[in-house]
């Protein structure tokens, strides 16, 4: 009888354990979901500046989701050497998030940029006299800024004057430097704090909106008419 009592007691414990495990898992999952829900969301703007008029998509992301997406794009840039590969890798991520059509590619963007800027004045090759300073015209450009400020004019009004569809002013930390290709020079600089501007832009940009035409961080991949960047102490 004692043996049978022990067996019955063991079976009871087994069933209790099986019934508690799913319940415990449900509680832990509920806690995780609650923590995700409690995390504040931010408004991330994605601008497609490749057509006649810029189009905007608004993404409501948590800080964690936005941080993960920026890291994913940063790894995409770091995994290759050429500007074309950097931009192609990022475009593929934009496609994964259904931000751009599946038929978008770097070659078409480059052709559109050439058509848009075909009447720009001729350029002479020059070298920058200052270390880490970038000045370039009619070039591909790719960069990320964080912990800073971007002010842009023209996205909502689209005043297209001789190709200068937007004017943007930037300040912030670039984790992998500013990269440009074509135009005056193929230029890039080191990670650091920079201030800069762009006149005219064709491509994609994405950042945390802090107001009308203002962003606290930014990822830009496309082509610009004129750009300049100066390192900050």
N, C-alpha and C positions, 0 to 999 in steps of 0.2 A: 504493500500500500504506500509505503514511503516513496518507493521508486516511481509508482504511478503518479503520486502527488507531485514529485519533482518534474516529471515529464509535462504534466498539465501546466505547472507553473512556468516552465520554459516556453511552452507554446503560447501562453498568455503574454509573456514578455516579448516574444517575437512579433505577435500581432500588434502589440502596443508600439513597438519600435517602428514597424512598417507604417502604422497610421500616423506616427509623429513625424517621420522623415519628410513626407510630402508637405505636411503642414508647416514644418520648419522651413523648407525650401520656399514655400509660398510667402511666408513671412519675410524672409530675406529678400526675395524678389520684389515684394511690395515696398520694402524699405528702400531698395535701390531705385525703384521707379519714383518713389516719393522724393528722394534726394535729387533726381534728375529734374523733376517737376519744380522743385524749390529753387533750382539754379536759374538765375535771371537770364532772359534772352536778350540778344542785341540785334539791331537791324543792320544787316549786311547788304550793300547794294552791289549788284553785278551789272555793269554797263557793256553793252555791245555797240561799239562805235565803228562799225564796218559798213553800214548802209548810208542811205541819204540822210537819215535822222537817227540819233542815238536812241536805243531802247534800253529800258531798265527793268531788272527783276529784283524783287526784294525778298531776301531770305531771313527768316527768323531763326537764329541759331543760338545755342548756349555758348558761353565762353569756351567750354571744353570742345564743342563741335567745331567752332571757328578756329581754335588753336590747332586741332587735328587737321583741318583742311589746309591751313597755312603751312603746316609741317609737311603735308603730302605734296604740296606744290613746290616747297623748298627742296625736298628730296628729288623731285622730278627735274629741277634745274641743275642740281648738283650731280646727277647721274650721267651727265653728258658734257661735251666740250663745245660744240658749235652752237651758235645762236639759233639756227634752224631747229636743231634737236631739242634745245631748251623750250622753245615755244611750242613745238609739236607735242612734247610730253605734257605740257600744261593744258593745251587744247584738248587732249584726250581726257584729262581729268574733268575739264569743263563739260565734256560730252557725257561722262559718267554721271555727273550731277544734273544732266539734262538742261544745261545752261546755253549750249550752242547746238546747232543742227549737226547731224552725223556726217554731212558732206563737207563740212568746213575743213580746210587744210591750209598749211603755211604758204604753199605756192600761190593759191588764189588770193590770199591776203597780200602777198608781195606784189602780185600783178595789179591789184586794186590800188595799192599805195603808189606804184609807179605811174598809173593812169592819173591818180589824183594830184600827184606832185610833178607831173611831166613838164609843166611850164615854170617850174621854179628856176631861179637864176643859177648859172653855172658856178661850181665851187672849185677852189684850189686846195690842194693838200696842204695842211698846216699841222704843226705839232704844238701841243700845249706847253707853255713855258713853266707851268707849275705842276708839281707832283700831285697825283690823285685828282686833278681837275679835269673835267670832261666838258668839251664844247663840240657839238656835232650838229649836222644838218642833213635832213632827208635820209634818215637812217632807221634801222630796226633798233628797238629799245626794250629792255627787260629788266625790271627791278622790283624789289619789295622794300617797303618802309614800315617800321613799327615804332610805337611810342613817340609819335610826332603829330604834325598837322599838315593837311593838304587842303588848299583852297582852289576850287575850279570854277571857271566862268564859261558858260556856253552850253553846258550839257542839257539844260532845260529849255533854253531859248534857241539853240542851234543857229547862231549868227555866223554863217560861213563866209568869211571875207578872205579871198585869195588863198583858200585852203586852211586858214587858221580857224578850224571849227571850234576849238577850245583853247583856253589859256589856263594853265595850272601852275600853282606855286607850291613847293614842297619843303618840308623840314622834318627830319627824323633819322632814326638809325636803320641802316641797311645791313642785314645779316650776311649778305653775300655780294655786296657791292652793286654798282650801277654798270650795266653792260649795254654797249651800243655797237652796231655793226653796219658798215657801209658809210656813205656820205663822205665826210672829211677823213675820218680814220675809223678803224675798228678799235674802240677804246673800252677799257674796263678799269675799275679801281677796286681797292680793298674794302672789306667790311668796315663800317664806321658811321659816324654822324655826318649828314650832308644837308645842304640846302640847295635847291635847284628849281628849274622851271621847264615847262614845255609849251611851245606854240604849235598847235595842230596835233591831232592824234588819230590814228586808225588802228583799231584792234580791240582788246578787251581789258577792262580793269575792274577791280573788286576791292571793296574796303568797308570798314565799319563807319556808318553814317553818324555824325554828331550834329548835323544841322543841314540846312540847305546849301549844297555845294561844299560841305566840309567833311573831312574824314580823318580819323585818328590813326589809321593804318591803311596801307594800300599795296596791291599787287597789280602791276601793269605789264602787259605783253602786247607789243604791236609795233607801229611805225610812227615817227614824229617828223615834223618839218624842221623844228629847231629845238635844241635842248642844251642846257648848261648845268653843271653840278660843281659845287665847291665844298671841300671838306671843312668840318667845323672842329674846333678844339675839343 
